[in-house]
Amino acid sequence: ILVLVSLSLLSQSLCQAGLLGAGTGEGSCAAAPYRASSVYWTGGCPSHAECCTEFGYCHSRAGWNSKTYFRDCNGESNGLPLPAEVLSLEMIEREAGRLAADDSLLGISSSRGSGGSSPSSSVSSSGSRLSGSISSGGSTTSGSTLPGGSRIFSS
């Protein structure tokens, strides 16, 4: 049991590193879905690094304009898609019932298959705890469409 608890804690700390809004420590700022319990720049980012990224760290507007390594500047997207690893981590958090970024923040759209019933999903502007799902033939499947048409499904 001790091994399972240790692995669970390790897994949570590793996952937290690539999640949106989880920035902590020097250079961190508050970003949706606001996972960090404390941030370095509580009143917003400084003028030399004026963009709070989707991960919760301050960077320059020039970096944001270059569209090379971060997407958001104070909640505004430059159109750069999130890495697949980030989307995957967010879906894991969502399926586990933990605070997760909503589809709008992830830049994806929920999809529902044909047939079966479709319960409502709980989604807010800063995060969600449930994803949309469909039921058919006794199984439940949820999915989201990534930019470019790829889809993520989980049961």
Secondary structure, 3 states (H helix, E strand, C coil): CHHHHHHHHHHHHHHHHCCCCCCCCCCEECCCCCCCCCCCECCCCCHHHCEECCCCEEECHHHHHHCCCCCEECCEECCCCCCHHHHHHHHHHHHCCCCECCHHHHCCEEECCCCCECCCCCECCCCECCCCCEEECCEEEEEEECCCCCEEEEC
